[in-house]
């Protein structure tokens, strides 16, 4: 088991000077035939996830771990920290700031468009994330206008879920891999379960994995399952 706040520059190359606006990449960056864009959680950065995902990446895959901008978070009394969008509280009541969620979604859509512009088909691109980053991955993937290879949501929830499936624009056949620890004290396990039920109401291929004894973090088994999912949806 490992925590999600681990840092490490190994395998990672930083693009750009402003850390909050830069992206970290690892793996094949020339002639890659697939891409994984993965968003970190609240208060974190892409560094730790870049390293961890580098261990399970596929040979022809480029991994992109963007860094969230630093901005006030209502959940944490307005404290400024790396955050994809503003949150009032972590639950399923839809308290996310939709304006900032849409702004973050636009940024992720631009990253996908950039990969397509480099010759990677949308059907070879996977969006994923942990916690708040997973919420953004779900929202951005489901509202993108082209079919994607898959979606990975770790210890997360579906934001503004009351507006789905009306807000959904993408195909309902995109494979979704959801994973959640059953003793998660931050994004509670039942939030993940409810998210899976909501997704199953309008998506055809949703897989929900439970990790017993896992808190708000990742594990080696979870990473092995992520790799198996990548192999399946990109084979």
Beta strands, then each sheet from edge to edge (+ up, - down):
strand 1: 13-15
strand 2: 23-27
strand 3: 34-39
strand 4: 61-66
strand 5: 70-73
strand 6: 79-82
strand 7: 125-130
strand 8: 150-154
strand 9: 175-181
strand 10: 206-211
sheet 1: 1+ 2- 4+ 3+ 7+ 8+ 9+ 10+
sheet 2: 5+ 6-
end
